[in-house]
Amino acid sequence: QVQLVESGGGLVQPGGSLRLSCAASRSSFIFNAIGWYRQAPGKQREWVAGITSGGSRNYADSVKGRFTISRDKAKNTVYLDMNSLKPEDTAVYYCNTMPATSVYWGQGTQVTVSS
């Protein structure tokens, strides 16, 4: 079964940047529509950004203009570049198919934006 592994989270000050990575255990899998999701403490998980199999990109309004999703097929990896981070971006970030499939949820990577 394919596994998706997220990495790249950490503690960053407001206004800072991070790059998250989502690596797939099977090379062809990353060609599917892939999304980034996040879950803040006490809140439901929400969709943040997505890239379709054709390369179209979409973003939640809350991150539009600050986050960029991209895909490196050679590395079987989808990235989420996050700039101008805000405290409200603090959450555990996950990648999954789009729409999400329950079996592909991984451990996620923690992003904390705080001074």
Buried (B, 14 or more C-beta within 10 A) or exposed (E): EBEBBBBBBEEBEEEBEBBBBBBBEEEEBBEBBBBBBBBBEEEEBEBBBBBBEEEEEBBBEEBEEBBBBBBEEEEBBBBBBBBEBBEEBBBBBBBBBBEBEEEBBBEBBEBBBEE
